[in-house]
């Protein structure tokens, strides 16, 4: 007597799984074309999911390998537009991560005098800013004005100094000062 929890997959399901295992970055566009044209394969849920996931996970690679025109032709227009938008967002995030701690866009006001502890605004010390002369990058919180320090860290300087080093670093990262 068969256990009610044991289910034998149908031949169609087994074929779908076998075909889905063969889908790769090299062949996914061909499979998408086949899926569009064949009404029987259009119903293959496993194959459709595999192709969709592979396209979304490797969109930039697909465009590089096959050309953006071929990728666009293989996908529904709304899916292609969404993937292009998410690819641009990922590229922007990647560029931001690559320039972390370097001069990006904003610049602090030009000042020839060395920075004095407790005299600078938060915006003048955050990542992506040219810091005033004399600022020690590892101790940027020291140069914050008192009101900026307390509103940024929600504690006094002495309380901050009493924290464990890892906690100080964590708070400085949140404030863009690490």
N, C-alpha and C positions, 0 to 999 in steps of 0.2 A: 504494500500500500504506500503510495507516494505521500510524503510529508507536504502539508499545505503550504509550508514556507519555502519549499524547494520549487523553483520555477525553471523550466527548461526554456532557453531562448529560442525563438523561432529562427528559421533559416534566414529570413530577411534581416533580423537583428544581428545574427552572426556575420552575414555579408557586410552589413553597414559597419560593424566594428572592424572587420578586416580591411575594408576600404579606407576607413577613417585613419587607421594606423599607417597607411601608405601616403597620406596627404602630408606634404612638406612645404617649405617655403618655395622650393623650386616648382612644385606642381599645383599649388593652391589656386592660382588664377585659372588654370585649365579646368580644375574641378568646379570652380565657380561658374565657368561657362557651361559645363555639362549640367550642373544643377539648374541653371536658368532654362535650358532647352529641353530637359527631360522631365515630364510631369510625374513619373514614378519616383525619380530620384529627389524631386522637390520635396517629397514627403519624408525623406530620410532625415530624421531629426538629429541623429548622432553625427552624420556627415556634415549637415548644415552647421551644427554647433562647432565642430572641429574646424571647419573652414573659417567661420566667423571669428573664433578665438585666435586662430593663427594669423589672420589678417590684422586684427586689432593689436596683437602682441608684437608683430613684426612689420608694421606698416612702412616705416622708413627703409628697412632692408628690402622689402618688396619693391618699393619705388626705385631704389637704387639698382636692384637686380633686373627688373622687368621694364622699368621706365614708368613714369607717372601716368602717361596716356593709357598704357595697357592696364594699369591698376584701376584707373578711373573707368575704363570701359567694362571691366569685370564686376564692378560694384554698383549697387543702386546709388543714384546721385546723392541722396540724403546721407547715406552711410559714408560715402567718400568725403563729403563736406565736413562731416563730424570728425572723421579721422584726420583730415588735414588740419582742422582747428586744434585737435588735441596734440598733433605732432608739433605744431607751432608753439603751443603752450609748453610742451616738454622741452623743446629746443630753447625757449626763453629761460626756463628754469635751469637748464644745463648751463647756459651762458652765465646766469647769475651765480651759480655755484662755482664756476671756474674763476670768476673775478672777485670772489669773496675776500675782503680785506684789502683790495686794491682800489685805486682811484676809479670811480665809475662815472658819476655825473656831477654830483654836488661838490662844491668847494667851500671851505670855511672862509670867512673874511680874511683878507690879507693883513697880516700883522707881523712886524719885524721883531717885536719883543717876545722873549721866551714865555711860554705858558706858566702861569702861577696856579698852584693848587687852589681849588675852590672858586675859580673865576669863569669857567666855560659852560656854555649851554650843552644839553644832551646832544642836540643836532650837530654840534661842532666836533663831537668825539665818536660818533657812531661809524660803523663800517661804510666804506664807499665815500669817505670824506678825506680831503687833505687836512691832516691835523696841524694845528699851529706848531711853530718851532718849539722844541724842548719837551714835547709830550712823550712820555714813555708809553708805548703801545700796550704793554702788559699791565699798566696801572692807570688806565684812562679814567676809572671811577674817581680817582683822587682829584682830578681837575674839574669835576662837576661842581657847579654852584650848589650851595646847601639845599635850596628849594628843589632843584632838579634831582639832587641825590635822594632826598626823602620821598619825592613823588615817584621816582623810578624804582627804588628798592623798598619803599614802605617801611623804612627803619632809619635809625641814626647811623652815623659813620662808625661810632664805637660798637654798636650792635653788629654791623656788617663785618667789622674786623674780628669780632668774636666768633663768627661762623667758621665752620670747617672750610678748608680751601676748595673742596669739590662743590660745596654749596655756593660759595662766592662765584666760582666759575659758571655754575648753572645760572645764577641770577644775572651775571654779566652777559652771558649768551642771549638770554631773553631780552635784554635791553639793547643788544647790538653793540656791546662794548668789549667783545672778546674776539 
